[in-house]
């Protein structure tokens, strides 16, 4: 491969050429000086030419920085072809303008010696998560048990040589992540605290652009991620701030808090805020970074690209606020408890969605129970969804679905406008979908649904106010379909004019609707089946 090809993405689309004279100048301009706390990787032998493997030199620079008591390891302009880079406490990585850390390639069946660090052994809990969640060392950049680390600067991390399971864009296999020498994550952090990730970009991040597991006091700010699997995964973490990030991830989730069993015990993700972020799954890989914004063929690609809490959900989610975010050409918001998680005190507010490819809102309390045998089904309660607008969504309505005996509790939905595609038929309106208690949680899991606005099943204490449902095409389905709902207040709701009924009620108790123009106020203590 020509060096020019390796360099063309440097600086997220700005071409860079690095010759001997430039390299020499960088060594002079950025000295490793213990008095200043700056350690240039060039001073430790890194070439930055996109051809030589620079990870040994980079790791020497990090070790020297840590030995001196801490500081910053500088990556000047250049392309640093690397295998695993091992972070240390009190050491920051700074990627300068035009600096690229490029993940080196490996054969499809791995590499016997060299390559990325080996995936560390796991305990008996390894089957409870997918392979990628259980290992951290087999990554381009990783750290474990660290304190006070950062990766900052305007440069680029390009995970070109990382495995991501399958290359959907080129429809071909990737290196097997379970084989020795293969890496599958751009940045992986385990059991760390006081971590800052800011300002850099990630292209083709592998299975995960960022995987943080058991990380406390984590700040992720102003990242741009253009990737073909997950963008940011926040697993079993506490006190996390994600802000001002742009993530394009057509083939997987953009920002994905989880609470898996990967640490060997159930630990919640809690005290989490996600704000001022833009997520999408609708653009060709790399086109967000280079600013061309080329649309993918929406019929060919799943365009996932959403914010989702789950699916791995052993420990739970507590004290979470997601605010002032934009979803475009992707799936909608998902909040899931499938493996015994306690989900409580979650606020989702100030959200704009456009061209949503599935349900705009998906709340699922299920009983997949992938985890220890003694685990009990989870709980989902005290959830607020407010100030949300969605346009051009799929035929799927928003979904609130528990399972029999395990209801979602205490949901308040207010000031919401959902414009759906519509087009539902009378045959679809008559459906009573299967429960699928143990099915993989996804908005499409139930197939076609008999509602235009909200499909609600196994829910207690639901309140909706100032909610409007609109459709682009006529739709025979009711705006709201309810089964096994105990305590439901609807205030000032609007449904599509001249279509199906506003409500289809089945086994509903303590129901009230008032203040709506399309129907008289109604109060029902109990109803087995009624359309209104």
C-alpha positions, -999 to 999 in steps of 0.1 A, spaced: 0 0 0 14 34 -9 22 59 19 1 85 2 -30 63 6 -23 58 42 -20 96 48 -50 108 28 -73 106 58 -49 124 82 -65 152 100 -100 139 91 -97 145 54 -67 168 51 -39 153 32 -5 151 50 30 142 37 57 135 61 93 133 49 127 131 67 131 169 69 97 174 85 103 145 109 136 161 120 120 195 125 93 179 146 119 164 169 134 198 174 101 216 178 87 192 203 114 180 227 108 155 254 117 175 284 110 164 320 109 200 331 80 208 307 62 175 311 59 170 273 72 138 257 71 137 219 69 102 205 94 113 178 120 115 205 115 79 213 119 66 177 84 69 162 86 76 125 51 87 118 54 77 81 25 53 80 48 24 72 70 16 102 53 1 133 55 29 159 37 13 189 70 2 206 83 38 204 49 52 216 49 28 246 84 39 255 73 75 255 43 67 277 65 47 301 90 75 304 63 101 310 48 79 338 82 73 353 88 111 356 56 115 375 32 122 347 28 146 318 17 146 282 28 124 253 27 144 221 19 130 187 31 156 162 18 157 126 22 122 110 6 88 106 16 64 134 10 28 124 5 10 156 -6 -21 174 -16 -19 211 -8 13 229 -8 9 267 -20 39 288 -5 48 322 -18 67 352 -13 105 352 -4 104 315 -22 123 288 -21 116 250 -23 147 228 -30 143 191 -19 174 173 -34 188 141 -26 163 113 -16 135 138 -32 101 130 -29 69 151 -35 42 125 -45 7 136 -21 -18 119 -36 -47 99 -36 -84 109 -43 -115 89 -79 -129 89 -68 -159 111 -47 -138 135 -9 -135 140 11 -159 162 37 -133 174 33 -96 176 2 -78 167 -22 -65 193 -21 -75 229 -38 -108 237 -73 -107 251 -71 -113 288 -87 -144 303 -122 -140 318 -142 -159 344 -172 -181 342 -193 -150 334 -178 -147 299 -209 -162 282 -231 -134 296 -218 -109 271 -207 -108 235 -169 -114 231 -162 -77 225 -175 -67 259 -154 -91 278 -119 -81 268 -100 -48 268 -63 -55 261 -69 -65 225 -73 -29 215 -55 -2 197 -54 20 229 -61 5 263 -58 10 300 -68 -9 332 -69 2 368 -56 37 359 -62 71 374 -59 105 358 -56 97 321 -67 117 290 -67 115 252 -72 150 237 -64 171 207 -77 176 172 -61 146 156 -75 113 144 -77 77 155 -82 55 125 -91 19 133 -85 6 98 -68 -26 109 -92 -35 137 -118 -63 135 -155 -55 137 -169 -89 130 -180 -83 94 -173 -55 70 -208 -46 59 -196 -18 36 -175 -42 15 -195 -74 24 -165 -94 34 -150 -110 65 -127 -93 90 -99 -108 111 -113 -131 138 -112 -111 170 -108 -143 191 -75 -151 174 -41 -141 189 -28 -108 177 -61 -94 165 -75 -61 179 -112 -50 178 -115 -17 197 -100 17 192 -101 27 229 -108 3 258 -108 13 295 -115 -9 325 -117 0 362 -103 35 357 -112 68 372 -108 105 363 -106 101 326 -110 127 299 -116 121 262 -119 153 242 -117 169 207 -103 141 186 -120 121 159 -124 83 153 -127 67 118 -136 30 116 -134 24 153 -136 -14 152 -163 -32 173 -162 -2 196 -149 33 191 -148 38 228 -155 10 254 -154 22 290 -162 -5 316 -162 3 353 -149 38 347 -158 65 372 -156 103 367 -155 100 329 -158 130 306 -163 125 269 -166 158 250 -165 171 214 -157 138 197 -165 131 161 -169 94 154 -176 80 119 -177 42 123 -191 9 113 -200 -6 147 -207 10 181 -195 46 186 -194 50 224 -202 22 249 -204 32 286 -207 0 306 -210 -2 344 -197 34 348 -205 61 374 -205 99 371 -202 102 333 -206 133 311 -210 129 274 -214 162 255 -211 179 221 -204 147 202 -212 137 166 -216 100 159 -224 84 125 -228 46 130 -250 31 103 -244 -5 113 -247 -3 151 -255 20 180 -240 55 183 -240 61 220 -248 30 240 -248 29 279 -248 -7 292 -246 -25 325 -232 -59 316 -217 -86 338 -183 -81 322 -167 -72 356 -179 -104 371 -207 -87 391 -237 -66 384 -228 -29 386 -252 -1 374 -244 27 351 -254 57 371 -252 95 374 -250 98 336 -257 128 314 -257 129 276 -263 163 261 -259 183 230 -251 153 208 -260 145 172 -264 108 163 -271 93 129 -268 62 108 -276 76 74 -243 86 59 -215 68 41 -185 59 63 -160 88 64 -183 113 48 -192 130 81 -155 134 89 -146 149 56 -177 170 54 -192 156 22 -222 140 41 -229 114 14 -262 96 20 -263 58 23 -289 39 4 -316 37 30 -331 5 16 -298 -14 18 -284 -4 52 -301 -7 87 -290 29 97 -290 21 134 -271 51 148 -292 57 179 -288 63 216 -297 30 234 -295 20 271 -290 -18 269 -291 -44 256 -266 -58 281 -284 -49 313 -275 -69 344 -267 -40 367 -292 -13 357 -294 24 349 -300 50 376 -300 88 376 -297 93 338 -305 125 319 -304 127 281 -311 162 268 -308 185 238 -299 158 213 -307 153 176 -314 119 160 -314 118 122 -318 89 97 -314 63 125 -334 42 149 -351 60 178 -343 61 215 -342 27 234 -343 20 271 -340 -16 280 -339 -40 310 -335 -75 298 -311 -92 322 -324 -82 357 -315 -45 356 -330 -20 379 -338 10 357 -351 41 375 -350 79 374 -344 84 337 -352 117 319 -352 121 281 -359 156 272 -354 183 245 -350 158 216 -355 163 179 -358 132 156 -360 131 118 -364 102 95 -365 76 122 -362 40 108 -381 23 136 -401 32 168 -392 68 179 -394 56 215 -388 20 227 -391 11 264 -387 -26 270 -387 -46 303 -381 -82 292 -369 -114 307 -341 -126 285 -320 -131 317 -286 -136 302 -266 -138 334 -263 -157 367 -291 -182 373 -302 -166 406 -309 -132 390 -344 -119 392 -363 -100 364 -356 -63 364 -376 -32 372 -383 -1 351 -398 29 369 -398 67 371 -391 76 335 -399 110 320 -400 116 283 -407 153 274 -403 180 248 -398 156 219 -405 160 182 -402 133 156 -409 136 119 -410 110 91 -408 80 114 -415 44 102 -449 27 104 -439 14 138 -453 33 167 -435 41 199 -435 11 222 -438 7 260 -438 -30 267 -432 -50 298 -441 -87 303 -469 -103 322 -461 -100 359 -434 -74 353 -449 -41 343 -431 -8 335 -441 17 362 -444 54 366 -439 68 331 -447 104 323 -448 116 286 -455 152 279 -452 178 251 -445 153 224 -452 155 186 -448 123 166 -453 124 129 -455 89 116 -454 75 80 -488 59 85 -505 36 60 -516 9 85 -544 -13 74 -575 -27 92 -558 -61 92 -528 -47 111 -552 -28 134 -567 -62 144 -534 -78 154 -526 -89 190 -488 -94 188 -469 -121 206 -453 -114 239 -417 -127 231 -406 -123 267 -372 -137 261 -366 -123 226 -338 -100 217 -351 -65 225 -355 -44 193 -384 -23 181 -390 -48 152 -393 -78 176 -431 -78 175 -435 -73 138 -463 -50 126 -481 -33 155 -518 -22 158 -512 14 167 -500 46 149 -487 65 180 -481 42 210 -482 5 216 -485 1 254 -485 -33 271 -479 -43 308 -476 -8 322 -487 7 355 -492 44 363 -488 60 329 -495 97 323 -495 115 289 -502 152 284 -500 174 253 -491 145 230 -500 147 193 -499 119 168 -499 127 131 -495 105 100 -485 113 64 -508 87 50 -542 76 62 -540 49 88 -567 25 101 -550 18 134 -558 35 167 -535 62 179 -531 44 213 -533 6 218 -533 -5 255 -533 -40 270 -529 -48 307 -524 -12 317 -533 -2 353 -536 35 358 -536 56 326 -542 94 324 -544 111 290 -547 149 289 -550 169 258 -540 142 233 -545 145 195 -549 117 170 -550 117 132 -583 130 119 -608 107 102 -587 75 107 -590 47 132 -602 52 168 -582 72 193 -579 43 218 -581 5 216 -583 -6 253 -579 -42 264 -578 -52 300 -573 -17 312 -580 -3 347 -583 32 361 -583 49 327 -590 86 322 -589 108 291 -598 144 293 -593 177 275 -591 162 240 -611 177 211 -617 145 193 -635 127 221 -656 135 252 -639 132 285 -639 96 297 -633 78 329 -633 40 333 -626 19 364 -621 -12 344 -626 -23 308 -620 -57 292 -622 -45 256 -633 -11 241 -625 12 212 -630 49 217 
